[in-house]
Amino acid sequence: MDIKNYINGEWVEHSNLQNIVVTNPANGEQLATIPLSTADDVGKAVAAAKKAQKSWALVPAPKRADYLYAIGQKMKEKKEYLATVLTKEMGKVLEEARGEVQEGIDMAYYMAGEGRRLFGETTPSELANKFAMSVRTPVGVVALLTPWNFPVAIATWKSFPAMVAGNTFIWKPSNETPMMAFEMGKIFEEVNLPAGVANIVYGTGPTVGTALIEHPDVKVISFTGSTTTGSKVAELGGKHLKKISLEMGGKNAVIVMDDADLQLATEGILWSAFGTAGQRCTACSRVIVHKDVREELENRLLEAMKDLTIGDGLDESVKIGPVISKAALEKINHYVQIGKQEGAKILSGGRILSEAPYDKGFFYEPTLFTNVLPNMIIAQEEIFGPVVSLIEVASLDEAIEVNNGVKFGLSSSIFSQNVNTIFRAQRDLDTGIVYVNAGTTGAEIHLPFGGTKGTGNGHRDSGIAALDVYTEWKSIYVDFSGKLQRAQIDTE
Ligand code: NAD
């Protein structure tokens, strides 16, 4: 399949005619080629988005929302097909791919509902015969830079609030997973979204991403990806005074207290640590366990890990698919070697799977480390693979200190049956998301999604909070007194 850029409602040839090949991480099969676009292509997309934005902003928000309802409906009709494409390009197992598509459908309907809300505020004026209100207005043209691990959900978290609020956008998907963007482009066409509202430009971050950030007509950059790239985006965007929303890496932990339901904790850890082969931004990478239950938890985890079937995600019996690329496989293995050198002990896994039937893809054994200390590299840096480290603690205070002692702040979780423990933890864990008696993954789209410290810069995806990224507040004062009234001065 030869995928083209989607600009101004059309699939167009890119300027330099060079392409990137996209392959299935489970078996190396070539799936598609995508354009290696240039700043010229970005210029065309921005011009189309800028032109379309003027009229799009004048379409009543409930009518803009109708397009989102239609997009949600199309995604629902195509759910099984979309999930299959997603599994082929990204590797996650079908069940999870269906869940991701469902997340996009939920987001479409939820944000469509905002078309009839987009609430502003009215408030009394301090002066007589004067009316005061504030309303949300669109910012204009926005750029969406998205990662490969959630090829469609993250784009819907960004593009749907942007659209309903009256913005137009240019989406640069990850080169590893461009096919879901192509499928979404087809859906935009099928629902007759006005030309230029949604644009898709493929290519590299340094070329296409940089051109978008530097373009004077792009007002907002909404980025999800690694902290290293996010910091570059912030630096360049800051220079150009752009509004920048960053959602970045994590080093998420599950805390297991001595009174926890250990069966539930085992299931929660397994799902959060090894689901999506550990490649969720909220994946559990550390288990902070009370010393009195460490041994039993280790035994339960080892027993449960025996059921983790590894393979091609299209096979419904498989629980863990491949990781995204050879580079990712090598990075994960590198961290595992570091862990061994640091003195951590491998209880299970720790190996690249290179024999048949794994030899054509990128598979890593689910890996469980114990005897890990909080300041070891494997307990501090994002590994982004099926590797989890057990850290033993003696108290809740110590558990919270260990949880908070990393540079990231995305998701955390605590298993306990004691209400006092739970309420202290949810207050003191310094992450943007906290789960109680559940693993670190499983966000719902109507709550804000994002993190603190090295994970974010104060913005949130999804939930109502997402609208703050794609709108400006405009405060409007209507004086119907017929005379000059001066705020703060004519107060008697
Ligand atoms: P990445 O940073 O390599 O790439 C993200 C996007 O930025 C891609 O589209 C990429 O092409 C683009 N990009 C790369 N260099 C760029 C540049 N110089 N300028 C502009 N854009 C550039 O991330 P990835 O490997 O695709 O994704 C994995 C990372 O994403 C992990 O760190 C994960 O934790 C994080 N993530 C975070 C969240 C969250 O909401 N916090 C969600 C999912 C993934």
Residues whose N, C-alpha, C, O or C-beta is under 5 A from the ligand:
A	BS01	NAD	L145 T146 P147 W148 K172 P173 S174 G203 T204 G205 P206 G209 T210 T224 G225 S226 T227 T229 K232 E247 M248 G249 G250 C281 T455
